[in-house]
Amino acid sequence: MGERSACAFCGGRETRPLNQYGPRCLVGDYRITTGDVENVWCVRCGLGWNRRMMDESELAAFYAGYAKKTGTVE
């Protein structure tokens, strides 16, 4: 997992936190997934992003646990 500390839009490095959770979180309807999320916003331009950049396998595992109940059995 990498970290993006500079704003991709303006290059600003001063940020403020938006929200943070990890390593476990409850998402969707009763499914638990793992992942670290640290959303921040750029003080200079206001762009928001997740500072912790998950790699492809981490993203796949994170989103695999995020689902809504559809009434079907898996």
PDB file with SEQRES, HELIX, SHEET and CRYST1 records, atoms N, CA, C and O in Angstrom:
SEQRES   1 A   74  MET GLY GLU ARG SER ALA CYS ALA PHE CYS GLY GLY ARG          
SEQRES   2 A   74  GLU THR ARG PRO LEU ASN GLN TYR GLY PRO ARG CYS LEU          
SEQRES   3 A   74  VAL GLY ASP TYR ARG ILE THR THR GLY ASP VAL GLU ASN          
SEQRES   4 A   74  VAL TRP CYS VAL ARG CYS GLY LEU GLY TRP ASN ARG ARG          
SEQRES   5 A   74  MET MET ASP GLU SER GLU LEU ALA ALA PHE TYR ALA GLY          
SEQRES   6 A   74  TYR ALA LYS LYS THR GLY THR VAL GLU                          
HELIX    1 AA1 GLU A   56  ALA A   64  1                                   9    
SHEET    1 AA1 2 GLY A   2  GLU A   3  0                                        
SHEET    2 AA1 2 ARG A  52  MET A  53 -1                                        
SHEET    1 AA2 3 THR A  15  TYR A  21  0                                        
SHEET    2 AA2 3 VAL A  37  CYS A  42 -1                                        
SHEET    3 AA2 3 GLY A  48  ASN A  50 -1                                        
SHEET    1 AA3 2 ARG A  24  VAL A  27  0                                        
SHEET    2 AA3 2 ARG A  31  THR A  34 -1                                        
CRYST1    1.000    1.000    1.000  90.00  90.00  90.00 P 1           1          
ATOM      1  N   MET A   1       0.856  -1.167   0.000  1.00  0.00           N  
ATOM      2  CA  MET A   1       0.000   0.000   0.000  1.00  0.00           C  
ATOM      3  C   MET A   1       0.900   1.227   0.000  1.00  0.00           C  
ATOM      4  O   MET A   1       1.814   1.349   0.816  1.00  0.00           O  
ATOM      5  N   GLY A   2       0.626   2.124  -0.923  1.00  0.00           N  
ATOM      6  CA  GLY A   2       1.367   3.368  -0.981  1.00  0.00           C  
ATOM      7  C   GLY A   2       0.546   4.502  -0.390  1.00  0.00           C  
ATOM      8  O   GLY A   2      -0.628   4.334  -0.060  1.00  0.00           O  
ATOM      9  N   GLU A   3       1.179   5.648  -0.265  1.00  0.00           N  
ATOM     10  CA  GLU A   3       0.464   6.821   0.238  1.00  0.00           C  
ATOM     11  C   GLU A   3       0.636   7.972  -0.732  1.00  0.00           C  
ATOM     12  O   GLU A   3       1.718   8.193  -1.275  1.00  0.00           O  
ATOM     13  N   ARG A   4      -0.441   8.698  -0.941  1.00  0.00           N  
ATOM     14  CA  ARG A   4      -0.392   9.900  -1.765  1.00  0.00           C  
ATOM     15  C   ARG A   4      -0.517  11.088  -0.823  1.00  0.00           C  
ATOM     16  O   ARG A   4      -1.584  11.336  -0.261  1.00  0.00           O  
ATOM     17  N   SER A   5       0.586  11.823  -0.653  1.00  0.00           N  
ATOM     18  CA  SER A   5       0.568  12.937   0.292  1.00  0.00           C  
ATOM     19  C   SER A   5       0.389  14.284  -0.397  1.00  0.00           C  
ATOM     20  O   SER A   5       0.036  15.268   0.253  1.00  0.00           O  
ATOM     21  N   ALA A   6       0.628  14.338  -1.707  1.00  0.00           N  
ATOM     22  CA  ALA A   6       0.451  15.591  -2.443  1.00  0.00           C  
ATOM     23  C   ALA A   6      -0.825  15.533  -3.273  1.00  0.00           C  
ATOM     24  O   ALA A   6      -1.194  14.478  -3.789  1.00  0.00           O  
ATOM     25  N   CYS A   7      -1.482  16.654  -3.394  1.00  0.00           N  
ATOM     26  CA  CYS A   7      -2.706  16.757  -4.186  1.00  0.00           C  
ATOM     27  C   CYS A   7      -2.396  16.492  -5.658  1.00  0.00           C  
ATOM     28  O   CYS A   7      -1.458  17.066  -6.211  1.00  0.00           O  
ATOM     29  N   ALA A   8      -3.181  15.625  -6.289  1.00  0.00           N  
ATOM     30  CA  ALA A   8      -2.989  15.308  -7.703  1.00  0.00           C  
ATOM     31  C   ALA A   8      -3.406  16.461  -8.605  1.00  0.00           C  
ATOM     32  O   ALA A   8      -2.995  16.514  -9.764  1.00  0.00           O  
ATOM     33  N   PHE A   9      -4.215  17.382  -8.095  1.00  0.00           N  
ATOM     34  CA  PHE A   9      -4.694  18.495  -8.911  1.00  0.00           C  
ATOM     35  C   PHE A   9      -3.743  19.684  -8.870  1.00  0.00           C  
ATOM     36  O   PHE A   9      -3.315  20.170  -9.917  1.00  0.00           O  
ATOM     37  N   CYS A  10      -3.405  20.161  -7.660  1.00  0.00           N  
ATOM     38  CA  CYS A  10      -2.601  21.387  -7.560  1.00  0.00           C  
ATOM     39  C   CYS A  10      -1.213  21.162  -6.975  1.00  0.00           C  
ATOM     40  O   CYS A  10      -0.391  22.079  -6.978  1.00  0.00           O  
ATOM     41  N   GLY A  11      -0.935  19.960  -6.473  1.00  0.00           N  
ATOM     42  CA  GLY A  11       0.378  19.678  -5.898  1.00  0.00           C  
ATOM     43  C   GLY A  11       0.521  20.104  -4.445  1.00  0.00           C  
ATOM     44  O   GLY A  11       1.584  19.927  -3.850  1.00  0.00           O  
ATOM     45  N   GLY A  12      -0.535  20.663  -3.867  1.00  0.00           N  
ATOM     46  CA  GLY A  12      -0.483  21.096  -2.474  1.00  0.00           C  
ATOM     47  C   GLY A  12      -0.198  19.945  -1.534  1.00  0.00           C  
ATOM     48  O   GLY A  12      -0.633  18.819  -1.775  1.00  0.00           O  
ATOM     49  N   ARG A  13       0.527  20.219  -0.468  1.00  0.00           N  
ATOM     50  CA  ARG A  13       0.885  19.166   0.488  1.00  0.00           C  
ATOM     51  C   ARG A  13       0.233  19.344   1.854  1.00  0.00           C  
ATOM     52  O   ARG A  13       0.363  18.468   2.709  1.00  0.00           O  
ATOM     53  N   GLU A  14      -0.458  20.445   2.079  1.00  0.00           N  
ATOM     54  CA  GLU A  14      -1.145  20.643   3.346  1.00  0.00           C  
ATOM     55  C   GLU A  14      -2.552  20.078   3.233  1.00  0.00           C  
ATOM     56  O   GLU A  14      -3.335  20.509   2.387  1.00  0.00           O  
ATOM     57  N   THR A  15      -2.870  19.107   4.092  1.00  0.00           N  
ATOM     58  CA  THR A  15      -4.167  18.435   4.045  1.00  0.00           C  
ATOM     59  C   THR A  15      -4.843  18.481   5.410  1.00  0.00           C  
ATOM     60  O   THR A  15      -4.217  18.746   6.436  1.00  0.00           O  
ATOM     61  N   ARG A  16      -6.123  18.218   5.382  1.00  0.00           N  
ATOM     62  CA  ARG A  16      -6.925  18.082   6.598  1.00  0.00           C  
ATOM     63  C   ARG A  16      -7.708  16.773   6.472  1.00  0.00           C  
ATOM     64  O   ARG A  16      -8.102  16.390   5.371  1.00  0.00           O  
ATOM     65  N   PRO A  17      -7.934  16.086   7.599  1.00  0.00           N  
ATOM     66  CA  PRO A  17      -8.672  14.816   7.534  1.00  0.00           C  
ATOM     67  C   PRO A  17     -10.155  15.020   7.238  1.00  0.00           C  
ATOM     68  O   PRO A  17     -10.768  15.979   7.708  1.00  0.00           O  
ATOM     69  N   LEU A  18     -10.719  14.110   6.457  1.00  0.00           N  
ATOM     70  CA  LEU A  18     -12.167  14.055   6.227  1.00  0.00           C  
ATOM     71  C   LEU A  18     -12.765  12.961   7.092  1.00  0.00           C  
ATOM     72  O   LEU A  18     -13.705  13.206   7.849  1.00  0.00           O  
ATOM     73  N   ASN A  19     -12.229  11.763   6.984  1.00  0.00           N  
ATOM     74  CA  ASN A  19     -12.644  10.635   7.821  1.00  0.00           C  
ATOM     75  C   ASN A  19     -11.589   9.550   7.721  1.00  0.00           C  
ATOM     76  O   ASN A  19     -10.744   9.567   6.825  1.00  0.00           O  
ATOM     77  N   GLN A  20     -11.646   8.615   8.645  1.00  0.00           N  
ATOM     78  CA  GLN A  20     -10.651   7.545   8.654  1.00  0.00           C  
ATOM     79  C   GLN A  20     -11.264   6.316   9.298  1.00  0.00           C  
ATOM     80  O   GLN A  20     -11.988   6.431  10.287  1.00  0.00           O  
ATOM     81  N   TYR A  21     -10.983   5.136   8.747  1.00  0.00           N  
ATOM     82  CA  TYR A  21     -11.352   3.901   9.401  1.00  0.00           C  
ATOM     83  C   TYR A  21     -10.401   2.795   8.965  1.00  0.00           C  
ATOM     84  O   TYR A  21      -9.806   2.870   7.890  1.00  0.00           O  
ATOM     85  N   GLY A  22     -10.266   1.813   9.765  1.00  0.00           N  
ATOM     86  CA  GLY A  22      -9.420   0.686   9.434  1.00  0.00           C  
ATOM     87  C   GLY A  22      -8.910   0.051  10.704  1.00  0.00           C  
ATOM     88  O   GLY A  22      -8.982   0.681  11.759  1.00  0.00           O  
ATOM     89  N   PRO A  23      -8.416  -1.124  10.659  1.00  0.00           N  
ATOM     90  CA  PRO A  23      -8.353  -1.963   9.466  1.00  0.00           C  
ATOM     91  C   PRO A  23      -9.638  -2.733   9.190  1.00  0.00           C  
ATOM     92  O   PRO A  23      -9.757  -3.340   8.126  1.00  0.00           O  
ATOM     93  N   ARG A  24     -10.623  -2.733  10.123  1.00  0.00           N  
ATOM     94  CA  ARG A  24     -11.871  -3.455   9.866  1.00  0.00           C  
ATOM     95  C   ARG A  24     -13.023  -2.467   9.833  1.00  0.00           C  
ATOM     96  O   ARG A  24     -13.059  -1.512  10.609  1.00  0.00           O  
ATOM     97  N   CYS A  25     -13.947  -2.701   8.945  1.00  0.00           N  
ATOM     98  CA  CYS A  25     -15.115  -1.833   8.888  1.00  0.00           C  
ATOM     99  C   CYS A  25     -16.315  -2.638   8.413  1.00  0.00           C  
ATOM    100  O   CYS A  25     -16.173  -3.597   7.655  1.00  0.00           O  
ATOM    101  N   LEU A  26     -17.484  -2.242   8.863  1.00  0.00           N  
ATOM    102  CA  LEU A  26     -18.719  -2.891   8.436  1.00  0.00           C  
ATOM    103  C   LEU A  26     -19.283  -2.108   7.267  1.00  0.00           C  
ATOM    104  O   LEU A  26     -19.489  -0.898   7.364  1.00  0.00           O  
ATOM    105  N   VAL A  27     -19.531  -2.786   6.174  1.00  0.00           N  
ATOM    106  CA  VAL A  27     -20.047  -2.117   4.978  1.00  0.00           C  
ATOM    107  C   VAL A  27     -21.191  -2.922   4.392  1.00  0.00           C  
ATOM    108  O   VAL A  27     -21.424  -4.067   4.780  1.00  0.00           O  
ATOM    109  N   GLY A  28     -21.896  -2.320   3.462  1.00  0.00           N  
ATOM    110  CA  GLY A  28     -22.987  -3.023   2.805  1.00  0.00           C  
ATOM    111  C   GLY A  28     -24.008  -3.487   3.818  1.00  0.00           C  
ATOM    112  O   GLY A  28     -24.266  -2.790   4.799  1.00  0.00           O  
ATOM    113  N   ASP A  29     -24.578  -4.621   3.605  1.00  0.00           N  
ATOM    114  CA  ASP A  29     -25.532  -5.198   4.537  1.00  0.00           C  
ATOM    115  C   ASP A  29     -24.912  -6.401   5.225  1.00  0.00           C  
ATOM    116  O   ASP A  29     -24.950  -7.513   4.699  1.00  0.00           O  
ATOM    117  N   TYR A  30     -24.343  -6.179   6.399  1.00  0.00           N  
ATOM    118  CA  TYR A  30     -23.809  -7.213   7.273  1.00  0.00           C  
ATOM    119  C   TYR A  30     -22.590  -7.940   6.706  1.00  0.00           C  
ATOM    120  O   TYR A  30     -22.377  -9.108   7.029  1.00  0.00           O  
ATOM    121  N   ARG A  31     -21.822  -7.310   5.906  1.00  0.00           N  
ATOM    122  CA  ARG A  31     -20.593  -7.920   5.397  1.00  0.00           C  
ATOM    123  C   ARG A  31     -19.417  -7.117   5.922  1.00  0.00           C  
ATOM    124  O   ARG A  31     -19.434  -5.886   5.906  1.00  0.00           O  
ATOM    125  N   ILE A  32     -18.405  -7.817   6.382  1.00  0.00           N  
ATOM    126  CA  ILE A  32     -17.234  -7.130   6.905  1.00  0.00           C  
ATOM    127  C   ILE A  32     -16.112  -7.257   5.888  1.00  0.00           C  
ATOM    128  O   ILE A  32     -15.852  -8.336   5.356  1.00  0.00           O  
ATOM    129  N   THR A  33     -15.464  -6.156   5.633  1.00  0.00           N  
ATOM    130  CA  THR A  33     -14.330  -6.143   4.722  1.00  0.00           C  
ATOM    131  C   THR A  33     -13.170  -5.446   5.430  1.00  0.00           C  
ATOM    132  O   THR A  33     -13.371  -4.730   6.410  1.00  0.00           O  
ATOM    133  N   THR A  34     -11.978  -5.658   4.936  1.00  0.00           N  
ATOM    134  CA  THR A  34     -10.817  -5.027   5.553  1.00  0.00           C  
ATOM    135  C   THR A  34     -10.218  -4.014   4.600  1.00  0.00           C  
ATOM    136  O   THR A  34     -10.317  -4.147   3.380  1.00  0.00           O  
ATOM    137  N   GLY A  35      -9.611  -3.024   5.162  1.00  0.00           N  
ATOM    138  CA  GLY A  35      -8.954  -1.998   4.363  1.00  0.00           C  
ATOM    139  C   GLY A  35      -8.726  -0.764   5.211  1.00  0.00           C  
ATOM    140  O   GLY A  35      -9.473  -0.505   6.154  1.00  0.00           O  
ATOM    141  N   ASP A  36      -7.716  -0.018   4.884  1.00  0.00           N  
ATOM    142  CA  ASP A  36      -7.427   1.232   5.580  1.00  0.00           C  
ATOM    143  C   ASP A  36      -7.822   2.381   4.679  1.00  0.00           C  
ATOM    144  O   ASP A  36      -7.362   2.475   3.542  1.00  0.00           O  
ATOM    145  N   VAL A  37      -8.667   3.247   5.181  1.00  0.00           N  
ATOM    146  CA  VAL A  37      -9.113   4.407   4.421  1.00  0.00           C  
ATOM    147  C   VAL A  37      -8.827   5.644   5.246  1.00  0.00           C  
ATOM    148  O   VAL A  37      -9.223   5.738   6.407  1.00  0.00           O  
ATOM    149  N   GLU A  38      -8.140   6.585   4.638  1.00  0.00           N  
ATOM    150  CA  GLU A  38      -7.856   7.863   5.289  1.00  0.00           C  
ATOM    151  C   GLU A  38      -8.124   8.966   4.275  1.00  0.00           C  
ATOM    152  O   GLU A  38      -7.220   9.402   3.562  1.00  0.00           O  
ATOM    153  N   ASN A  39      -9.365   9.410   4.218  1.00  0.00           N  
ATOM    154  CA  ASN A  39      -9.733  10.461   3.280  1.00  0.00           C  
ATOM    155  C   ASN A  39      -9.294  11.817   3.818  1.00  0.00           C  
ATOM    156  O   ASN A  39      -9.510  12.142   4.985  1.00  0.00           O  
ATOM    157  N   VAL A  40      -8.673  12.598   2.940  1.00  0.00           N  
ATOM    158  CA  VAL A  40      -8.190  13.928   3.297  1.00  0.00           C  
ATOM    159  C   VAL A  40      -8.628  14.920   2.226  1.00  0.00           C  
ATOM    160  O   VAL A  40      -9.043  14.527   1.136  1.00  0.00           O  
ATOM    161  N   TRP A  41      -8.533  16.198   2.545  1.00  0.00           N  
ATOM    162  CA  TRP A  41      -8.802  17.224   1.547  1.00  0.00           C  
ATOM    163  C   TRP A  41      -7.647  18.200   1.522  1.00  0.00           C  
ATOM    164  O   TRP A  41      -7.011  18.452   2.545  1.00  0.00           O  
ATOM    165  N   CYS A  42      -7.379  18.750   0.346  1.00  0.00           N  
ATOM    166  CA  CYS A  42      -6.286  19.695   0.124  1.00  0.00           C  
ATOM    167  C   CYS A  42      -6.723  21.075   0.607  1.00  0.00           C  
ATOM    168  O   CYS A  42      -7.781  21.574   0.223  1.00  0.00           O  
ATOM    169  N   VAL A  43      -5.898  21.682   1.450  1.00  0.00           N  
ATOM    170  CA  VAL A  43      -6.205  23.011   1.984  1.00  0.00           C  
ATOM    171  C   VAL A  43      -6.155  24.054   0.867  1.00  0.00           C  
ATOM    172  O   VAL A  43      -6.907  25.029   0.898  1.00  0.00           O  
ATOM    173  N   ARG A  44      -5.284  23.859  -0.110  1.00  0.00           N  
ATOM    174  CA  ARG A  44      -5.098  24.834  -1.184  1.00  0.00           C  
ATOM    175  C   ARG A  44      -6.275  24.890  -2.154  1.00  0.00           C  
ATOM    176  O   ARG A  44      -6.765  25.974  -2.468  1.00  0.00           O  
ATOM    177  N   CYS A  45      -6.740  23.713  -2.638  1.00  0.00           N  
ATOM    178  CA  CYS A  45      -7.774  23.732  -3.681  1.00  0.00           C  
ATOM    179  C   CYS A  45      -9.070  23.017  -3.294  1.00  0.00           C  
ATOM    180  O   CYS A  45     -10.082  23.184  -3.973  1.00  0.00           O  
ATOM    181  N   GLY A  46      -9.062  22.231  -2.226  1.00  0.00           N  
ATOM    182  CA  GLY A  46     -10.277  21.570  -1.772  1.00  0.00           C  
ATOM    183  C   GLY A  46     -10.515  20.175  -2.320  1.00  0.00           C  
ATOM    184  O   GLY A  46     -11.524  19.556  -1.981  1.00  0.00           O  
ATOM    185  N   LEU A  47      -9.620  19.654  -3.160  1.00  0.00           N  
ATOM    186  CA  LEU A  47      -9.784  18.307  -3.698  1.00  0.00           C  
ATOM    187  C   LEU A  47      -9.678  17.289  -2.568  1.00  0.00           C  
ATOM    188  O   LEU A  47      -8.844  17.436  -1.674  1.00  0.00           O  
ATOM    189  N   GLY A  48     -10.520  16.256  -2.604  1.00  0.00           N  
ATOM    190  CA  GLY A  48     -10.461  15.197  -1.604  1.00  0.00           C  
ATOM    191  C   GLY A  48      -9.969  13.897  -2.219  1.00  0.00           C  
ATOM    192  O   GLY A  48     -10.217  13.633  -3.395  1.00  0.00           O  
ATOM    193  N   TRP A  49      -9.274  13.084  -1.435  1.00  0.00           N  
ATOM    194  CA  TRP A  49      -8.788  11.786  -1.906  1.00  0.00           C  
ATOM    195  C   TRP A  49      -8.474  10.885  -0.730  1.00  0.00           C  
ATOM    196  O   TRP A  49      -8.404  11.334   0.415  1.00  0.00           O  
ATOM    197  N   ASN A  50      -8.285   9.608  -1.025  1.00  0.00           N  
ATOM    198  CA  ASN A  50      -7.856   8.628  -0.044  1.00  0.00           C  
ATOM    199  C   ASN A  50      -6.335   8.629  -0.036  1.00  0.00           C  
ATOM    200  O   ASN A  50      -5.705   8.287  -1.037  1.00  0.00           O  
ATOM    201  N   ARG A  51      -5.752   9.009   1.075  1.00  0.00           N  
ATOM    202  CA  ARG A  51      -4.292   9.099   1.173  1.00  0.00           C  
ATOM    203  C   ARG A  51      -3.641   7.730   1.008  1.00  0.00           C  
ATOM    204  O   ARG A  51      -2.560   7.623   0.428  1.00  0.00           O  
ATOM    205  N   ARG A  52      -4.288   6.689   1.512  1.00  0.00           N  
ATOM    206  CA  ARG A  52      -3.716   5.343   1.441  1.00  0.00           C  
ATOM    207  C   ARG A  52      -4.157   4.674   0.150  1.00  0.00           C  
ATOM    208  O   ARG A  52      -5.332   4.349  -0.019  1.00  0.00           O  
ATOM    209  N   MET A  53      -3.228   4.474  -0.745  1.00  0.00           N  
ATOM    210  CA  MET A  53      -3.526   3.927  -2.066  1.00  0.00           C  
ATOM    211  C   MET A  53      -3.317   2.410  -2.052  1.00  0.00           C  
ATOM    212  O   MET A  53      -2.184   1.932  -2.000  1.00  0.00           O  
ATOM    213  N   MET A  54      -4.426   1.660  -2.097  1.00  0.00           N  
ATOM    214  CA  MET A  54      -4.344   0.204  -2.107  1.00  0.00           C  
ATOM    215  C   MET A  54      -3.900  -0.282  -3.481  1.00  0.00           C  
ATOM    216  O   MET A  54      -4.224   0.320  -4.505  1.00  0.00           O  
ATOM    217  N   ASP A  55      -3.143  -1.397  -3.483  1.00  0.00           N  
ATOM    218  CA  ASP A  55      -2.770  -1.972  -4.769  1.00  0.00           C  
ATOM    219  C   ASP A  55      -3.951  -2.782  -5.312  1.00  0.00           C  
ATOM    220  O   ASP A  55      -4.993  -2.881  -4.664  1.00  0.00           O  
ATOM    221  N   GLU A  56      -3.782  -3.353  -6.490  1.00  0.00           N  
ATOM    222  CA  GLU A  56      -4.891  -4.027  -7.172  1.00  0.00           C  
ATOM    223  C   GLU A  56      -5.480  -5.169  -6.354  1.00  0.00           C  
ATOM    224  O   GLU A  56      -6.703  -5.298  -6.283  1.00  0.00           O  
ATOM    225  N   SER A  57      -4.652  -5.997  -5.738  1.00  0.00           N  
ATOM    226  CA  SER A  57      -5.170  -7.127  -4.966  1.00  0.00           C  
ATOM    227  C   SER A  57      -5.871  -6.653  -3.690  1.00  0.00           C  
ATOM    228  O   SER A  57      -6.873  -7.243  -3.285  1.00  0.00           O  
ATOM    229  N   GLU A  58      -5.361  -5.599  -3.054  1.00  0.00           N  
ATOM    230  CA  GLU A  58      -6.009  -5.049  -1.859  1.00  0.00           C  
ATOM    231  C   GLU A  58      -7.372  -4.449  -2.209  1.00  0.00           C  
ATOM    232  O   GLU A  58      -8.338  -4.618  -1.465  1.00  0.00           O  
ATOM    233  N   LEU A  59      -7.446  -3.749  -3.342  1.00  0.00           N  
ATOM    234  CA  LEU A  59      -8.725  -3.181  -3.778  1.00  0.00           C  
ATOM    235  C   LEU A  59      -9.740  -4.272  -4.087  1.00  0.00           C  
ATOM    236  O   LEU A  59     -10.911  -4.156  -3.725  1.00  0.00           O  
ATOM    237  N   ALA A  60      -9.295  -5.329  -4.756  1.00  0.00           N  
ATOM    238  CA  ALA A  60     -10.195  -6.424  -5.099  1.00  0.00           C  
ATOM    239  C   ALA A  60     -10.764  -7.063  -3.833  1.00  0.00           C  
ATOM    240  O   ALA A  60     -11.959  -7.350  -3.772  1.00  0.00           O  
ATOM    241  N   ALA A  61      -9.925  -7.287  -2.826  1.00  0.00           N  
ATOM    242  CA  ALA A  61     -10.381  -7.882  -1.573  1.00  0.00           C  
ATOM    243  C   ALA A  61     -11.320  -6.929  -0.830  1.00  0.00           C  
ATOM    244  O   ALA A  61     -12.307  -7.371  -0.242  1.00  0.00           O  
ATOM    245  N   PHE A  62     -11.026  -5.641  -0.851  1.00  0.00           N  
ATOM    246  CA  PHE A  62     -11.854  -4.646  -0.181  1.00  0.00           C  
ATOM    247  C   PHE A  62     -13.249  -4.601  -0.792  1.00  0.00           C  
ATOM    248  O   PHE A  62     -14.244  -4.670  -0.069  1.00  0.00           O  
ATOM    249  N   TYR A  63     -13.331  -4.486  -2.113  1.00  0.00           N  
ATOM    250  CA  TYR A  63     -14.630  -4.370  -2.769  1.00  0.00           C  
ATOM    251  C   TYR A  63     -15.388  -5.697  -2.848  1.00  0.00           C  
ATOM    252  O   TYR A  63     -16.606  -5.697  -3.025  1.00  0.00           O  
ATOM    253  N   ALA A  64     -14.690  -6.819  -2.721  1.00  0.00           N  
ATOM    254  CA  ALA A  64     -15.377  -8.111  -2.714  1.00  0.00           C  
ATOM    255  C   ALA A  64     -16.311  -8.226  -1.518  1.00  0.00           C  
ATOM    256  O   ALA A  64     -17.332  -8.910  -1.595  1.00  0.00           O  
ATOM    257  N   GLY A  65     -15.975  -7.566  -0.417  1.00  0.00           N  
ATOM    258  CA  GLY A  65     -16.820  -7.611   0.765  1.00  0.00           C  
ATOM    259  C   GLY A  65     -17.894  -6.554   0.778  1.00  0.00           C  
ATOM    260  O   GLY A  65     -18.739  -6.554   1.674  1.00  0.00           O  
ATOM    261  N   TYR A  66     -17.892  -5.659  -0.180  1.00  0.00           N  
ATOM    262  CA  TYR A  66     -18.848  -4.564  -0.208  1.00  0.00           C  
ATOM    263  C   TYR A  66     -19.975  -4.912  -1.171  1.00  0.00           C  
ATOM    264  O   TYR A  66     -19.803  -4.849  -2.388  1.00  0.00           O  
ATOM    265  N   ALA A  67     -21.100  -5.270  -0.634  1.00  0.00           N  
ATOM    266  CA  ALA A  67     -22.223  -5.647  -1.483  1.00  0.00           C  
ATOM    267  C   ALA A  67     -23.523  -5.374  -0.732  1.00  0.00           C  
ATOM    268  O   ALA A  67     -23.551  -5.384   0.498  1.00  0.00           O  
ATOM    269  N   LYS A  68     -24.551  -5.140  -1.448  1.00  0.00           N  
ATOM    270  CA  LYS A  68     -25.864  -4.963  -0.865  1.00  0.00           C  
ATOM    271  C   LYS A  68     -26.636  -6.266  -0.962  1.00  0.00           C  
ATOM    272  O   LYS A  68     -26.415  -7.074  -1.864  1.00  0.00           O  
ATOM    273  N   LYS A  69     -27.534  -6.454  -0.027  1.00  0.00           N  
ATOM    274  CA  LYS A  69     -28.395  -7.627  -0.097  1.00  0.00           C  
ATOM    275  C   LYS A  69     -29.297  -7.490  -1.318  1.00  0.00           C  
ATOM    276  O   LYS A  69     -29.888  -6.435  -1.546  1.00  0.00           O  
ATOM    277  N   THR A  70     -29.397  -8.545  -2.089  1.00  0.00           N  
ATOM    278  CA  THR A  70     -30.234  -8.505  -3.278  1.00  0.00           C  
ATOM    279  C   THR A  70     -31.412  -9.472  -3.171  1.00  0.00           C  
ATOM    280  O   THR A  70     -32.258  -9.543  -4.063  1.00  0.00           O  
ATOM    281  N   GLY A  71     -31.449 -10.209  -2.071  1.00  0.00           N  
ATOM    282  CA  GLY A  71     -32.523 -11.183  -1.922  1.00  0.00           C  
ATOM    283  C   GLY A  71     -32.155 -12.539  -2.470  1.00  0.00           C  
ATOM    284  O   GLY A  71     -32.941 -13.481  -2.373  1.00  0.00           O  
ATOM    285  N   THR A  72     -30.955 -12.656  -3.056  1.00  0.00           N  
ATOM    286  CA  THR A  72     -30.509 -13.928  -3.588  1.00  0.00           C  
ATOM    287  C   THR A  72     -29.502 -14.534  -2.620  1.00  0.00           C  
ATOM    288  O   THR A  72     -28.826 -13.814  -1.885  1.00  0.00           O  
ATOM    289  N   VAL A  73     -29.407 -15.830  -2.622  1.00  0.00           N  
ATOM    290  CA  VAL A  73     -28.464 -16.536  -1.768  1.00  0.00           C  
ATOM    291  C   VAL A  73     -27.188 -16.756  -2.546  1.00  0.00           C  
ATOM    292  O   VAL A  73     -27.210 -17.180  -3.702  1.00  0.00           O  
ATOM    293  N   GLU A  74     -26.075 -16.461  -1.899  1.00  0.00           N  
ATOM    294  CA  GLU A  74     -24.786 -16.666  -2.571  1.00  0.00           C  
ATOM    295  C   GLU A  74     -24.221 -18.023  -2.286  1.00  0.00           C  
ATOM    296  O   GLU A  74     -23.142 -18.358  -2.774  1.00  0.00           O  
TER     297      GLU A  74                                                      
END                                                                             
